[in-house]
Amino acid sequence: MAGQNGVGMDDMTYQPVVMDGMDRGGRWVVLCDHASNIVPDFVEGGSLGVAPDDMARHIAYDPGAEGVSRALAQALDGPAVLSRFSRLVIDPNRGEDDPTLIMQLYDGTIIPGNRGISDLNAGERLRRCYRPYHDAVTQITAQRTAPVIVSVHSFTPQLRGHAPRPWQVGLLYAQDTRLAHPLLARLRAEPDLSVGDNQPYTGHLPGDTIARHAIASGRPNILIELRNDLIQTQAQQREWGRRLASLLIETLAREGL
């Protein structure tokens, strides 16, 4: 069985999604689309032909996001839903018809196992990874009363050939700003933080996780991006989880959402 190393996982033991804290009763649901860099054995024999160093980078998953998500969910008294497949296998934070659903080139790295992928193989990844993850999110949110969706991601301090990114944390949102704008103001009141407003990325993509599970049903939501050099250790992940939980709870209560 593989850990966070990009090695394949045996078909008989593989599950595409982890659900943590299902017995917690709070409104919050924490999602982690890119929690893992696992390549299941049914995908190219468990390897996409990408070097181990690259599989450990942000191109394969969001380093540190899983630990933050678990800590955040616990502090919010809600469940966490975490993927168990690399974003290079298939990206759950894309619509099914998005051309970047299965990437062939990412931040300067060619993905050999994705070059010229057949419709049959792409369909298997949808069926065995992407859709079970989203089915789990649908199931869990349906079980909550007035759920609030928080999606946790991490970003690299610097893309190849680009300027360093100064923000410690960024908030991503589209048309639903009920939680985003007041949380952004609250984070910017923290003296030690540089906070990105729809940075280092802009808004949401049609059919992405937030659009599908929050915006479509009118649920309050926010996508939080943390710079991954700040969440490398378990202690850092727990600290950020607790810090964000406190700010989220405070903001939600103040806005009456």
C-alpha positions in Angstrom: 0.0 0.0 0.0 1.3 3.5 -0.8 1.6 6.5 1.4 2.5 10.0 0.2 5.1 8.8 -2.3 3.3 8.4 -5.5 3.6 4.6 -5.5 0.7 2.5 -6.8 -1.8 0.9 -4.5 -3.1 -2.7 -4.9 -6.6 -2.9 -6.6 -8.0 -5.1 -3.8 -7.3 -2.6 -1.0 -7.8 0.6 -2.9 -10.5 3.0 -1.8 -10.7 6.4 -3.6 -12.0 8.5 -0.6 -11.6 8.7 3.1 -14.3 10.0 5.4 -13.1 11.2 8.8 -15.2 12.2 11.8 -18.6 11.0 10.5 -19.9 10.9 14.0 -19.4 14.6 14.6 -22.6 16.7 14.6 -21.6 20.1 13.5 -22.7 22.0 10.3 -19.3 22.3 8.8 -18.1 19.9 6.1 -14.4 20.1 5.2 -13.2 18.9 1.8 -9.7 18.1 0.6 -9.7 17.5 -3.1 -6.0 17.0 -3.4 -5.1 15.1 -0.2 -3.0 12.3 -1.7 -0.5 11.5 -4.4 -1.5 7.9 -4.7 -1.6 6.3 -8.2 -3.8 3.2 -8.0 -2.5 0.1 -9.7 -5.3 0.1 -12.2 -3.8 3.4 -13.6 -0.8 2.5 -15.7 0.3 -0.2 -13.3 0.5 2.3 -10.4 2.9 4.7 -12.1 2.3 7.7 -14.4 6.0 7.7 -15.4 6.7 10.8 -13.3 9.9 11.0 -11.2 9.5 10.5 -7.4 10.7 14.0 -6.7 7.9 15.4 -9.0 5.3 13.1 -7.4 6.3 14.7 -4.1 5.6 18.2 -5.4 2.5 20.3 -5.6 1.8 19.0 -9.2 0.7 15.6 -7.7 -1.2 16.7 -4.6 -1.5 19.5 -2.1 1.3 18.9 0.5 0.1 19.5 4.0 -3.6 19.9 3.1 -4.7 16.6 4.4 -3.3 17.3 7.9 -4.9 20.8 8.0 -8.2 19.4 6.8 -8.3 16.7 9.5 -7.4 19.2 12.2 -9.8 21.8 10.9 -12.7 19.3 10.8 -12.1 18.2 14.3 -12.0 21.8 15.6 -15.2 22.6 13.7 -16.9 19.4 15.0 -17.6 18.3 11.4 -16.5 15.5 9.0 -13.7 15.7 6.5 -13.8 14.1 3.1 -10.4 13.4 1.6 -9.4 12.1 -1.8 -7.0 9.2 -2.1 -5.7 9.6 -5.6 -3.3 12.0 -7.2 -4.6 15.0 -9.1 -2.5 13.8 -11.9 -4.6 10.6 -12.1 -7.7 12.8 -12.4 -8.5 16.2 -10.8 -11.7 16.1 -8.7 -11.7 19.9 -8.5 -12.7 20.1 -12.2 -15.9 19.6 -14.1 -16.1 16.3 -16.0 -15.8 18.1 -19.3 -12.9 20.4 -18.3 -9.9 20.0 -20.6 -7.6 20.1 -17.6 -9.3 17.1 -15.9 -6.4 14.9 -16.8 -3.2 16.9 -17.2 -0.5 16.1 -19.7 1.8 18.9 -18.6 2.0 20.6 -15.2 4.4 23.3 -14.0 7.0 22.2 -16.6 6.7 18.4 -15.9 5.4 16.1 -18.7 3.0 13.4 -17.4 3.9 10.4 -19.7 1.0 8.2 -18.4 -1.5 10.7 -19.4 -0.2 11.3 -23.0 -2.8 10.3 -25.5 -5.0 8.7 -22.9 -7.9 6.8 -24.4 -11.6 7.5 -23.7 -11.8 4.1 -22.1 -9.0 4.7 -19.6 -10.2 8.2 -18.8 -13.7 6.8 -18.2 -12.3 4.2 -15.8 -10.6 7.0 -13.8 -13.9 8.9 -13.7 -15.7 5.8 -12.5 -13.3 4.5 -10.0 -11.8 7.7 -8.5 -13.6 11.0 -9.5 -17.2 10.0 -9.1 -16.9 8.0 -5.9 -15.2 11.1 -4.3 -18.0 13.4 -5.3 -20.7 10.8 -4.4 -19.2 10.8 -0.9 -19.3 14.6 -0.7 -23.0 14.5 -1.9 -23.9 11.9 0.7 -22.2 13.6 3.6 -23.6 17.1 2.9 -27.1 15.7 2.4 -26.9 14.3 6.0 -26.1 17.7 7.5 -28.6 20.4 8.5 -27.7 23.6 6.7 -24.1 22.5 5.9 -21.3 25.0 5.4 -18.6 23.9 3.0 -14.9 24.6 3.5 -12.4 23.3 0.8 -8.8 23.2 1.9 -5.9 23.4 -0.6 -2.2 24.3 -0.6 -0.1 26.2 -3.1 3.6 26.2 -3.8 5.7 29.2 -2.8 6.9 29.6 -6.3 6.0 28.1 -9.7 9.0 27.4 -12.0 9.9 30.5 -13.9 7.6 32.8 -11.9 8.0 35.3 -9.1 7.7 34.1 -5.4 4.2 34.2 -3.9 4.1 36.4 -0.8 0.8 35.3 0.6 0.6 32.9 3.5 -3.1 32.2 2.8 -5.5 33.0 0.0 -9.3 32.8 -0.2 -10.9 31.7 -3.5 -14.6 32.4 -4.3 -16.8 33.3 -7.2 -20.3 34.8 -7.0 -21.1 33.7 -3.4 -19.2 36.1 -1.2 -21.3 35.7 2.0 -18.6 34.0 3.9 -15.6 35.0 1.7 -15.7 38.7 2.1 -16.1 38.9 5.9 -13.5 36.1 6.4 -11.1 38.0 4.2 -11.5 41.1 6.3 -11.0 39.1 9.5 -7.9 37.4 8.2 -6.4 40.7 7.0 -6.9 42.0 10.6 -4.3 39.5 11.7 -1.0 41.4 11.9 1.2 38.5 10.9 -0.7 37.5 7.7 -0.5 38.5 4.0 -3.8 37.3 2.6 -4.6 36.8 -1.1 -8.0 37.9 -2.4 -8.7 35.3 -5.1 -4.9 34.7 -5.1 -2.8 32.8 -6.1 -5.6 31.6 -8.2 -8.8 33.4 -9.3 -12.3 32.3 -8.3 -13.7 28.9 -9.3 -14.0 26.9 -12.4 -17.4 25.8 -13.8 -18.2 22.4 -12.4 -15.5 22.4 -9.7 -16.1 21.1 -6.2 -17.4 24.3 -4.7 -19.7 25.0 -7.7 -21.0 21.4 -7.6 -21.6 20.9 -3.8 -22.1 24.5 -2.5 -23.0 27.1 -5.0 -25.5 24.9 -6.9 -27.5 24.4 -3.7 -26.9 27.8 -2.0 -24.7 26.6 0.8 -22.3 29.0 2.4 -18.8 28.1 1.3 -15.1 29.1 1.1 -12.0 27.7 -0.5 -8.9 28.3 1.6 -5.4 28.0 0.1 -2.4 27.8 2.4 1.2 28.2 1.3 2.7 24.7 1.6 6.0 25.7 3.2 4.0 26.8 6.2 2.2 23.4 6.8 5.0 20.9 6.4 4.9 19.4 9.9 2.0 17.9 11.8 2.4 20.6 14.5 2.0 23.3 11.8 -1.0 21.6 10.3 -2.7 21.3 13.7 -1.9 25.0 14.5 -3.4 26.2 11.2 -6.4 23.9 11.6 -7.2 25.4 15.0 -6.5 28.9 13.9 -8.8 28.7 10.9 -11.5 27.0 12.8 -11.7 29.8 15.3 -11.9 32.5 12.6 -14.5 30.5 10.6 -16.7 30.0 13.6 -16.4 33.6 14.6 -17.2 34.9 11.1 -20.1 32.6 10.5 -21.7 33.6 13.8 -21.2 37.3 13.2 -22.7 37.1 9.7 -25.7 35.1 10.9 -25.3 32.5 8.1 
